[in-house]
């Protein structure tokens, strides 16, 4: 009898120990994965083509994180629909830290009011379906013209362009990197404030638009400075002004549109930041934020950004979240006042 009782106790103890061991074994990979994050490549979705400003801002971060932390960041360009295609991919991804989006003023500022006006729908919610990580950089757009178009029509200043556009309504073609991008909206704001009509031609990103601009297939563009800066310096594009409230250190002699055309209040600043899917774990979010801010503030990344006319930023997730909400409020008013539409 005693032996039987002892055997039962032994069996129960063994089963309990086995169950506890199984539980620990089953759960340990999760804790290891979180503490060891990242232990596999991070997919960095860029919602515009390679070679554009969004892509150019992302790649120095990719290199810095690899060189300093050995993080394997895989850039995945998913252009289309003004950045909405790439943004939707990230919004629907698992919130495990292994999918990032290079968000922009388009995806997380302009597109919500632009695509939802008139009963339309955006395929994601820029606030509810993302976790802000950090604001990376801000930069101006620059009003650039095809040099032959400018020379033929004697356009050397912003006021010259306004006068020509008013005298020739609908004859000026305005390229952009896509509906809802800062490039598009900078042009729409300009048209609204100058009472001009120019035909908007959206492209799938800045590089093909700039290529057609240099070829003379389109006339003007409010391009992100990084993707046009070398062509301006080479004389292949004619720059008239920047869209920010202050002049760019990259071109200190280039006026702002507000001062060049006496348009107080005209301002269209582009920005880029890293976001992940909603509900990212706090420890992973903190690790991403810390790593990215260190990369943004590194001498190597700062040098590259300043050379392309961008201003490095770097802020906390909470600060970036507030920034995004303020941008949506700002651009909702601009879209309404300008009457901008998705073409």
N, C-alpha and C positions, 0 to 999 in steps of 0.2 A: 504493500500500500504506500509506504513511504517512498519507495523507489518510483512508483507510478506518479506520485505527486511531484517528486523532484523532476521526473521526465517532462511532465506537463509545464512546469515552471521554466525548464530549460528551453522547451519548444517555443513557448510564448515569448520568452526573452530573445531568442534567436530571431523569431519573426519580426519582433518590434525593432531589433537592431537592423535587420535587413531592410525593413521599410524606411527607417530613418536614413540608412546609408543610401538607399535608392533616391530618397527625396533630395539629399545633399548633392548626389551625383547629378541628378536631373536639373537642379537649379544652379549649380556652380558655373556652367558656361555663361549664363546670363550675367552674373556678377563679374566674371572674368572679362566678358565682352565689354561691359561698361567701363571697368577700370582700365582696360587695355585699349580703349578707343583712341584713335581708329586703328583697327587691325586688318583693314582691307581698303581698297581704293574708294575715294569719295567722288561721286559723280557731280560735276560742276556744270549745270545746264546754263548755257549762254543763249538767250532767246533771239539772237541776231547772228548774221553770218560772220565768219572769220574775217579779220581785217578791219572791222568797224570799231567804233569807239568803245562799245560794251566789251567786245572781245579784247581790245587793247588794254583796257583797265584790268581785266581778269587775269591775264597771263603773268604779269609781274608777281601777283599774289601766289599763283600756282608755283612759280619758280622759287620764291622765297620760302614757302612752307616746305617744299621738298628739300631745299638746301639746309635749312635750320632745324627742322623737326623730322625730316624724312617722311612727311605725309605725302602719300601718293594721290594727287588730285588729277582726275581725268576730265578734261574739258570736252563738253558735248554740245556743239552748236545746233540749236533747234529753232531756226528762224521761221517767221510767218505770223500774219495777223497782228502786226504791231507789237510782237512779243508775247501775245496771248497763248500761242501753241506751247512754247517752252515753259511759260508760267503754269499752265494747266498741268503739265507733266509733273512738275514739282509739287503742286498743290495736292495731287492724288497719290503721291509717294508715301512710303512708310516714314514716320517721324523718328528715325533711328540715327540721324546725323550723317547718313551716307548719301544724301541728295541735297545739293545746294542749288540756289538760283541766283544769278546776277540780276537782281531787280533793278528797275530804272524808274525815272519819272513817268515813263509811259505805262509800264505794267502796274505800278503802284501809286499813280497819281492821276494821270490823264484818262486812262482807258475806262475806268468805272463810269464817270459822267459821260464820256464820249460814246461808248457802246450801249449804254442803257437809256439814252435819251430816245424818246419816241417809242418806248416799250420794248427796246432791245434787251439783250441779256449778255452779261459777261460770263464765260465758262468757269469762273472762280471768284471767290470773294477775297480781295486783296488784304483785308484785315483779319477775317475769321479763319482763313485757310492757310495762313503762313505764320512762321515764327521769325520775327526780325532778329538778326544777329548783330550786324554793324553797318553803318553808313561808311562806304569806302572812299568816295571822291566826288567832287563837284567840278563842273567845268562849263565854260561858255559855249554857245553855238556861235557860228560865224556866218555872216551873209556873204556868200561867194557867188561869182558870176562866171560864165564862160567868157574868156578874154575877147574872143572875136565878136560875140554878141555885144559886149560892153563897148568895144571900140567902134563897131559899126553904128551903134545908136548913141555914141558920145555919152556913155554913162560912167561917170567917175566918182560920184558921190551917192549917198542914200537919197538925197533930194532929187538927183537926176533920175534915179530909178522910179521914184514916186511919180514924178512928172511924166515919164514915159509910159508907165502903167496906166495912169489916168487918161492919157491921150490915146492909149491903145488897149482898151479893156478886153480881156480874154486872149490877148496875143502873147502874153508872157507865160511860159510854162515853168512851174515851180516844183522841183523834184523833192521827194522826202524819202526817209528810210522805212516808211510804212505808216498806215493810219494810226493815230494816237501817240506817235513818238514825239519827243520834244522838238524834233526837227519839223514835223508837221505843224505842231501847235505854235511854234515860234513864227511860222509863216502865216498861220491863220490869225494870230494876234496882230501881226504887222498889217495884214489886209484889212482887218477890222478897224484899226486905229488910223490908217491912212486913207480909208474909203477907196480902196483899189480892188480890182478883180483880176486875179491870176489863176490859171488852171493848175490844180493840184494833181501831180502824177506820183502816186505812191509806189515804191519799190520794195523788194524783199531785203531790206538792209541798206546801209549807207554805201558800201563798196560799189555795187552795181549802179547806184544813182550817181555817184561821183564819176564813175567811168563814162556814163552817158553825158554828164555835164561837161566833162573835158572834151568829149567828142562832138559837142554841139547839138546833141539830140534834145537837150533841155537847156533852159536859159539861166535859171538861178536856183539856189538852194540855201537853206539855213542849217548848214551841216554842223555836227559835233566837231569841235576844233581838232581833236587828235587825229581824225581820219582825213582831214584836209590840210593839216599844217605843213606837211612836206611839199604838197602840190602848190600851196600858196608861195612858199619860199622858192620853189623852182619856176614860178611864173606861169604855171599851167592853169591856175585859178586866180581870179581877181577878187580880193577881199575888200569889202566896203566898211564893215563894222561888226562888232560883237554884240550879242544879245543880252549880256549881263548889265547890272547897274553900274559896275565899275570896269575900267579897262583891264585887259588881260596882260599880266607880266610877260607873256610870250610875245605879244605885239603891242608894246606900250604906245606906239604912234597911231594905232588903229582906234578910232572913236567908238563909243557905244552908240547904238541906234537911237537911244533917247536923246543924247546930246547932238548927234549928227543931223537928225531930222526934227529936233525940237518936239519930241514925243515923251513928255514926262510920264512916268509910270510904266513905260514899256520895259519889261524884263522877262526873260525866259532862260532859266538856268537848268542845265542837265545835271543829274546826279545818278550815282550807281551804288548799290549796297547788296550785301549778302543776306538772303533769307532762306529758311528751310520750311518744311511742311509744319502745319500746326501741331501743337502738343509735343514738341521735342522735350526729352528729359532734361531737367535743370542742370545736372552735372555735365551732360554733353553740350548743352547750350553754353555753359560757362567756359568749357574747354575750347569750343569753337571761337567764341567771342574773344577770349584772351589771346589765342593764337593769331587770329586775324588782325586784331589791333596792334599786336607786336610787329606783324609783317608790314602793315600800312605805315607804321612809324619807323621802319628800318631805313637806313640811309640809301640802300639800293633801290627800294620801291619809291621812296620820295623823289629821288633823282629822276627816275623814269617818268613819274607822273608830271613833275614840273616841266620836263623837257617836252612833253606833249600838250602842255597848257592846262593840265588838270591840277586841282588843289586837293591833296590828301586830307582825309578827315579822321575817321575812326571814332566811334562812340559806343555807348552801352546799348544792350537790347532794349531797355526801357526808353532811352533817349531816341533811338531809331524808331520805335513804335509810335511815339508822339509825333516825330517828324513826318512819318508816312500819313498819319491822320490829318495833320495840318496841310500837307501837300494835296490830298484829295479835296479838302475844303477849298483851297486856293484854285485848283484847276476846274472844279465844278463851276465856279463863277466865271472863269475865263471861257470855258466851253459854251456856257449859256450866253454870255455877252457877245462872243464872236460869231455864234451861230455855226460853229464848225460841225461838219458831218463826216461820216465814214464813207469814203469814195470807193 
